[in-house]
Amino acid sequence: MEMNMKDIEMQACKAVEELLEVANLKSGDILVVGCSSSEIMGGQIGHASALNAAQAAFAGIYPVLKEKGIFLAAQCCEHLNRALILERACAEKYGYEIVNVHPQPKAGGSFATTAWNNFEEPVAVEHIKAHAGMDIGGTLIGMHLRDVAVPVRISLDHVGQAILLCARTRPKFVGGSRAIYD
């Protein structure tokens, strides 16, 4: 099946806009995106990297986040132990330790490579606690979300042929029967 890159870009854009509406992120927050370009194109994750699909998804997501001052964390593939590509300003703001790696399409993934090539000052880190996330194609972003992740249902359930799952996070409820919560 022939995939139209403009459709992928539009789907990714709509998905991130809808997620932001529900997640209530503010400037300076982090949105983690795991994106399998293989899955977008109808292939098996990790086996059919498609740089053009990753670039289309990035083109739909990144401008929306940048306009709102929200940091994008692009999750790498398992070959880089799911490290993340961030802007240096994000890593410094949150005190994340920078590691030495440069993603490539088949060692880091096409989406992370696209982020690296488009960020002003890209760096890699191993661990973050993002405020929300998008998982495009079953990339397993949960390890990079804050402790209490809440599924978010939006109007789209796919980007291209990849399954789309979204999440927001919330603070933990602590206390007992007398505690009051927002």
Backbone bond lengths (Angstrom), bond angles and torsions (degrees), N, CA, C in turn:
res aa  C-N    CA-C-N  psi(-1)  N-CA   C-N-CA  omega(-1)  CA-C   N-CA-C  phi
1 M - - - 1.460 - - 1.525 109.72 -
2 E 1.306 116.63 128.25 1.462 122.77 -179.71 1.527 109.65 -76.04
3 M 1.333 116.17 127.64 1.464 121.10 179.76 1.521 109.59 -102.53
4 N 1.304 116.64 132.27 1.448 123.01 177.65 1.524 108.68 -89.70
5 M 1.320 117.74 120.15 1.465 122.04 -176.69 1.523 111.87 -63.74
6 K 1.318 117.33 -32.85 1.473 120.13 178.47 1.529 109.83 -66.46
7 D 1.341 117.82 -37.11 1.464 121.02 176.63 1.527 110.71 -64.25
8 I 1.322 116.98 -41.21 1.472 120.92 178.32 1.519 109.62 -62.48
9 E 1.316 116.88 -45.07 1.467 120.90 178.50 1.527 110.80 -59.47
10 M 1.323 116.82 -45.87 1.469 120.86 -178.91 1.526 111.47 -65.72
11 Q 1.332 117.52 -40.47 1.465 120.91 177.78 1.531 110.82 -63.23
12 A 1.317 117.01 -45.20 1.463 121.24 179.67 1.527 110.49 -62.53
13 C 1.323 116.57 -41.65 1.457 121.23 178.79 1.526 111.05 -62.99
14 K 1.306 116.28 -47.64 1.471 120.05 179.68 1.524 110.70 -62.11
15 A 1.321 116.70 -41.38 1.466 120.52 -179.59 1.522 111.20 -62.46
16 V 1.324 118.03 -46.24 1.463 119.46 -178.47 1.521 111.06 -68.74
17 E 1.315 117.82 -36.66 1.468 119.87 177.35 1.527 110.94 -62.77
18 E 1.326 117.19 -43.63 1.464 120.63 179.72 1.529 111.08 -66.90
19 L 1.320 116.98 -41.29 1.467 119.77 178.17 1.526 110.79 -62.08
20 L 1.313 117.19 -44.22 1.465 120.15 -179.70 1.519 111.56 -62.70
21 E 1.316 116.64 -34.37 1.462 120.94 177.74 1.532 110.86 -59.84
22 V 1.323 116.66 -42.52 1.468 122.09 -177.42 1.531 111.72 -82.46
23 A 1.329 116.93 -39.06 1.469 121.05 -171.61 1.524 113.40 -75.83
24 N 1.338 117.36 -18.68 1.455 121.64 176.82 1.533 112.35 57.03
25 L 1.331 116.56 44.22 1.461 120.31 178.92 1.522 109.96 -75.41
26 K 1.326 114.31 152.99 1.455 120.04 177.45 1.515 109.73 -119.59
27 S 1.304 116.05 166.56 1.459 121.58 179.22 1.528 109.47 -53.91
28 G 1.332 115.90 133.48 1.458 120.88 -179.20 1.515 113.92 95.57
29 D 1.339 117.71 -12.87 1.472 120.86 175.82 1.523 109.33 -74.48
30 I 1.340 115.18 168.94 1.462 121.64 -177.95 1.517 110.62 -118.17
31 L 1.319 116.33 133.59 1.456 123.34 171.25 1.522 107.28 -114.71
32 V 1.313 116.95 120.40 1.464 121.12 177.46 1.522 108.80 -92.05
33 V 1.320 116.04 137.25 1.462 121.67 176.54 1.521 108.59 -127.04
34 G 1.318 115.04 122.62 1.447 122.12 168.39 1.515 106.23 -104.47
35 C 1.318 117.62 130.27 1.461 119.85 -172.63 1.519 110.51 -141.50
36 S 1.321 116.59 116.66 1.455 121.43 174.28 1.519 109.33 -95.07
37 S 1.332 115.42 107.31 1.464 118.91 177.06 1.524 110.33 -66.31
38 S 1.326 116.78 -29.10 1.471 120.77 176.23 1.520 110.38 -59.85
39 E 1.333 116.28 -48.02 1.466 121.39 -179.10 1.529 111.23 -66.52
40 I 1.330 117.42 -39.24 1.466 120.04 177.48 1.523 109.97 -54.77
41 M 1.328 116.17 -39.74 1.461 121.41 -176.38 1.529 112.80 -86.93
42 G 1.333 117.44 2.98 1.456 120.30 177.57 1.514 114.18 92.29
43 G 1.315 117.38 8.22 1.463 121.60 178.08 1.515 111.72 -95.70
44 Q 1.313 115.44 -173.59 1.466 121.87 179.36 1.521 108.69 -93.03
45 I 1.316 116.23 135.93 1.454 121.90 -178.80 1.531 110.33 -49.83
46 G 1.331 114.97 132.41 1.456 120.99 177.46 1.518 115.97 81.28
47 H 1.330 117.48 3.07 1.469 119.03 -174.48 1.525 115.11 -123.67
48 A 1.325 118.29 -7.72 1.472 118.96 -176.29 1.524 110.42 -147.93
49 S 1.315 116.19 51.34 1.454 121.99 -176.82 1.531 111.04 -49.17
50 A 1.327 115.49 133.28 1.469 121.47 -177.91 1.521 108.58 -131.64
51 L 1.308 115.83 96.94 1.460 121.57 -176.80 1.528 111.64 -56.46
52 N 1.332 117.58 -38.55 1.468 119.94 -178.71 1.530 111.58 -64.86
53 A 1.321 118.41 -34.96 1.470 121.46 177.81 1.524 110.32 -69.76
54 A 1.326 116.75 -41.33 1.465 120.63 177.76 1.524 110.40 -63.99
55 Q 1.318 116.33 -41.71 1.462 120.38 178.99 1.525 111.16 -63.67
56 A 1.325 117.12 -37.93 1.463 120.90 178.36 1.527 110.75 -66.52
57 A 1.329 117.59 -44.78 1.466 120.86 178.39 1.528 110.10 -62.54
58 F 1.320 117.03 -44.74 1.463 121.89 178.95 1.533 110.24 -59.94
59 A 1.329 116.71 -43.08 1.463 121.57 -179.67 1.524 111.85 -63.21
60 G 1.326 117.03 -27.35 1.455 120.23 177.10 1.518 113.10 -82.09
61 I 1.322 117.40 -30.69 1.471 122.83 -173.77 1.521 113.03 -92.05
62 Y 1.316 117.08 -51.77 1.460 121.38 -168.09 1.529 114.64 -60.85
63 P 1.346 119.92 -45.81 1.466 118.55 -179.43 1.530 113.55 -60.36
64 V 1.318 116.94 -35.16 1.468 121.06 178.81 1.526 109.85 -64.29
65 L 1.331 116.39 -45.10 1.465 120.61 -179.94 1.523 111.26 -67.46
66 K 1.313 116.06 -44.76 1.468 120.98 -177.52 1.528 110.44 -60.20
67 E 1.325 116.48 -42.29 1.466 120.99 179.42 1.527 111.78 -59.87
68 K 1.326 116.82 -33.38 1.468 121.45 -177.74 1.527 112.59 -94.42
69 G 1.339 117.46 -0.28 1.458 120.41 179.24 1.521 113.45 74.34
70 I 1.317 116.44 21.55 1.473 121.66 179.63 1.524 108.16 -95.24
71 F 1.333 115.73 132.08 1.461 120.44 -179.74 1.533 110.60 -76.64
72 L 1.327 116.31 137.53 1.461 122.65 172.10 1.520 108.46 -95.92
73 A 1.324 116.13 129.97 1.463 122.50 170.51 1.522 106.16 -111.92
74 A 1.322 116.33 113.84 1.465 121.64 -178.72 1.528 108.69 -94.81
75 Q 1.329 116.00 114.70 1.462 120.40 -178.57 1.523 110.85 -75.49
76 C 1.318 115.30 132.06 1.466 121.14 174.86 1.530 109.70 -79.78
77 C 1.311 115.80 170.02 1.458 121.08 179.16 1.537 110.66 -79.81
78 E 1.308 114.94 178.54 1.464 120.37 -175.88 1.522 113.08 -62.95
79 H 1.337 118.99 -23.63 1.465 120.95 -179.82 1.521 112.33 -65.95
80 L 1.334 116.27 -20.78 1.467 121.05 173.27 1.524 110.08 -112.16
81 N 1.340 115.60 27.06 1.469 122.66 177.42 1.524 113.16 54.09
82 R 1.321 116.12 33.69 1.456 123.25 178.72 1.528 112.98 59.07
83 A 1.342 116.15 32.04 1.464 120.70 172.27 1.522 108.29 -57.69
84 L 1.312 116.38 170.78 1.462 121.09 -175.90 1.514 110.83 -127.91
85 I 1.322 115.41 143.96 1.452 121.75 175.60 1.532 107.29 -102.24
86 L 1.326 115.03 124.97 1.463 123.15 -178.13 1.519 109.73 -130.89
87 E 1.308 114.92 166.55 1.462 119.84 165.00 1.526 107.38 -74.36
88 R 1.318 117.11 142.67 1.468 121.20 178.62 1.536 110.72 -53.49
89 A 1.333 117.57 -38.89 1.471 121.05 -179.52 1.526 111.41 -58.59
90 C 1.319 117.24 -36.49 1.467 121.14 178.22 1.526 110.40 -68.39
91 A 1.322 116.27 -48.20 1.468 120.29 179.65 1.521 110.23 -58.39
92 E 1.313 117.19 -42.46 1.461 120.66 -179.38 1.521 111.76 -69.76
93 K 1.321 117.51 -40.25 1.469 120.94 -179.92 1.525 111.13 -59.58
94 Y 1.336 116.65 -41.75 1.458 120.89 -175.65 1.533 113.47 -96.71
95 G 1.322 117.36 -1.22 1.456 120.56 178.46 1.518 114.08 71.72
96 Y 1.334 117.07 29.05 1.467 120.77 179.16 1.522 110.14 -79.00
97 E 1.321 116.25 136.26 1.456 121.36 179.29 1.528 110.17 -74.22
98 I 1.312 115.31 126.81 1.461 121.62 179.66 1.524 109.00 -81.67
99 V 1.341 115.92 136.49 1.464 121.91 176.95 1.521 108.85 -114.62
100 N 1.324 116.06 163.74 1.453 121.59 -173.95 1.519 110.65 -100.22
101 V 1.322 115.98 97.41 1.456 121.74 174.20 1.524 108.08 -159.21
102 H 1.303 115.68 149.59 1.464 122.96 179.00 1.531 106.03 -126.56
103 P 1.350 119.05 113.53 1.461 119.84 -176.72 1.528 113.23 -68.22
104 Q 1.304 114.70 150.94 1.460 124.38 174.93 1.531 106.56 -130.36
105 P 1.324 119.02 160.80 1.469 119.35 -177.56 1.533 114.88 -52.24
106 K 1.318 119.83 -37.56 1.459 119.93 -178.06 1.526 113.04 -106.48
107 A 1.324 116.75 10.66 1.466 122.26 174.10 1.520 107.10 -148.01
108 G 1.290 114.28 76.50 1.454 122.12 -175.33 1.519 110.42 135.52
109 G 1.318 115.53 -35.26 1.453 120.64 176.82 1.517 112.84 103.55
110 S 1.307 115.00 154.68 1.468 121.17 -176.73 1.524 112.54 -67.79
111 F 1.340 117.40 -36.00 1.468 119.46 -179.24 1.522 110.42 -69.07
112 A 1.328 117.54 -45.97 1.464 121.05 178.39 1.529 110.64 -63.17
113 T 1.324 116.83 -38.70 1.462 121.25 177.28 1.524 110.25 -63.25
114 T 1.318 116.62 -41.84 1.459 121.03 178.13 1.525 110.46 -63.09
115 A 1.332 117.14 -43.09 1.467 120.48 177.11 1.528 109.82 -60.54
116 W 1.339 116.66 -47.31 1.465 121.15 179.78 1.531 110.64 -55.40
117 N 1.315 116.23 -41.85 1.468 121.12 -176.55 1.524 113.52 -77.24
118 N 1.333 117.94 -13.68 1.463 120.99 -176.93 1.521 114.73 -113.39
119 F 1.328 118.21 -17.95 1.458 120.49 178.42 1.529 109.47 -70.55
120 E 1.327 115.47 153.43 1.464 120.37 178.64 1.526 111.11 -67.12
121 E 1.329 117.25 -46.07 1.458 121.86 -179.30 1.531 108.63 -142.30
122 P 1.340 116.77 77.81 1.466 119.94 -174.68 1.525 112.82 -72.34
123 V 1.329 114.30 144.65 1.462 122.15 172.60 1.523 107.27 -139.84
124 A 1.320 115.40 164.14 1.465 121.10 175.69 1.516 109.02 -112.78
125 V 1.321 115.91 142.77 1.466 123.19 173.96 1.518 107.56 -134.55
126 E 1.331 116.00 162.75 1.465 119.19 -179.52 1.518 114.08 -95.72
127 H 1.327 117.29 -29.91 1.468 120.12 -172.78 1.520 110.50 -139.44
128 I 1.331 115.37 137.54 1.462 121.53 172.84 1.522 108.32 -141.00
129 K 1.321 115.32 174.46 1.463 122.97 172.56 1.526 106.44 -131.89
130 A 1.329 116.50 85.82 1.463 122.01 -176.05 1.523 111.66 -75.12
131 H 1.316 114.93 156.21 1.462 122.23 -178.64 1.524 112.76 -85.49
132 A 1.333 116.40 -20.39 1.467 121.91 178.75 1.524 107.39 -162.53
133 G 1.337 115.77 169.57 1.449 117.74 -179.01 1.512 113.85 -160.21
134 M 1.331 113.58 158.81 1.461 122.58 174.39 1.527 107.34 -126.55
135 D 1.315 115.56 128.65 1.460 121.88 176.75 1.522 107.38 -113.07
136 I 1.322 115.45 108.02 1.458 121.43 -178.78 1.524 107.69 -104.55
137 G 1.316 116.06 101.65 1.460 120.02 175.69 1.517 116.54 97.84
138 G 1.321 118.76 21.43 1.464 120.89 175.07 1.521 113.61 72.79
139 T 1.326 117.17 45.97 1.463 122.05 -177.36 1.529 113.86 -89.87
140 L 1.320 117.56 -6.95 1.468 123.54 175.31 1.524 113.18 63.55
141 I 1.328 115.76 70.83 1.466 121.59 -178.68 1.516 113.93 -86.09
142 G 1.314 118.25 -6.37 1.463 121.71 -172.43 1.512 115.08 -52.78
143 M 1.325 117.78 -33.38 1.462 120.67 -178.82 1.524 112.12 -65.76
144 H 1.329 117.16 -13.86 1.462 120.43 -177.02 1.528 112.85 -107.23
145 L 1.323 117.57 9.85 1.461 121.45 177.92 1.526 110.37 -100.26
146 R 1.326 116.07 157.66 1.462 119.87 173.94 1.527 108.37 -60.90
147 D 1.326 116.40 167.49 1.464 122.23 -168.12 1.524 116.02 -56.82
148 V 1.321 118.47 -37.54 1.463 119.52 -177.47 1.531 109.36 -109.28
149 A 1.330 114.82 97.58 1.461 121.57 179.27 1.523 109.08 -93.79
150 V 1.325 115.26 139.68 1.459 122.24 -178.94 1.534 107.88 -123.61
151 P 1.344 117.93 123.06 1.468 119.21 178.23 1.527 111.19 -60.52
152 V 1.323 115.80 143.29 1.461 121.60 177.20 1.520 107.29 -122.40
153 R 1.319 115.83 124.15 1.457 121.10 176.38 1.517 108.14 -96.82
154 I 1.314 115.51 127.55 1.463 121.01 176.56 1.521 107.75 -120.72
155 S 1.323 116.71 179.42 1.473 119.77 -175.34 1.526 112.65 -69.37
156 L 1.323 117.81 -23.82 1.470 121.62 179.73 1.524 110.23 -99.40
157 D 1.323 116.18 143.50 1.459 119.51 173.01 1.529 111.87 -121.81
158 H 1.333 116.35 4.39 1.463 122.14 177.75 1.529 109.87 -144.77
159 V 1.319 115.60 150.63 1.461 123.38 163.35 1.514 103.87 -120.05
160 G 1.321 115.95 116.80 1.458 118.84 -169.09 1.521 107.21 60.39
161 Q 1.337 116.39 -128.25 1.461 120.03 177.90 1.527 112.52 -99.95
162 A 1.329 117.10 4.66 1.472 121.38 -178.22 1.521 110.88 -86.73
163 I 1.310 116.02 136.19 1.462 121.71 173.95 1.522 108.61 -64.17
164 L 1.329 116.12 138.74 1.458 122.41 -179.53 1.522 109.64 -115.49
165 L 1.325 115.85 124.91 1.463 122.36 173.19 1.513 108.25 -124.74
166 C 1.326 116.45 137.81 1.459 121.37 -179.31 1.518 110.06 -125.14
167 A 1.331 115.46 155.21 1.464 120.82 178.89 1.517 109.67 -148.80
168 R 1.305 114.23 150.51 1.455 122.11 168.18 1.523 105.60 -119.05
169 T 1.285 117.37 170.52 1.464 119.35 175.65 1.520 108.22 -124.25
170 R 1.309 114.71 164.71 1.461 120.26 175.32 1.525 107.71 -142.39
171 P 1.337 115.84 159.73 1.467 118.13 175.43 1.528 110.34 -63.54
172 K 1.322 115.88 152.69 1.468 121.01 176.52 1.529 109.36 -66.60
173 F 1.324 116.49 146.62 1.457 121.23 169.38 1.524 106.56 -87.33
174 V 1.318 116.89 120.10 1.462 120.33 177.85 1.515 108.65 -122.26
175 G 1.302 116.82 159.23 1.451 120.74 -179.65 1.514 109.51 111.46
176 G 1.277 116.10 -162.95 1.453 121.16 -177.38 1.503 111.14 -132.51
177 S 1.322 115.63 -150.51 1.462 121.52 -173.50 1.523 113.32 -63.91
178 R 1.315 118.66 -20.23 1.461 121.00 179.67 1.533 113.36 -94.98
179 A 1.295 116.83 -2.27 1.468 120.36 -178.99 1.525 110.89 -71.33
180 I 1.315 115.11 150.01 1.458 121.78 178.06 1.521 107.09 -119.00
181 Y 1.344 116.08 134.39 1.457 121.56 -177.32 1.511 110.45 -119.83
182 D 1.349 116.12 155.20 1.455 120.92 174.15 1.510 109.18 -72.26
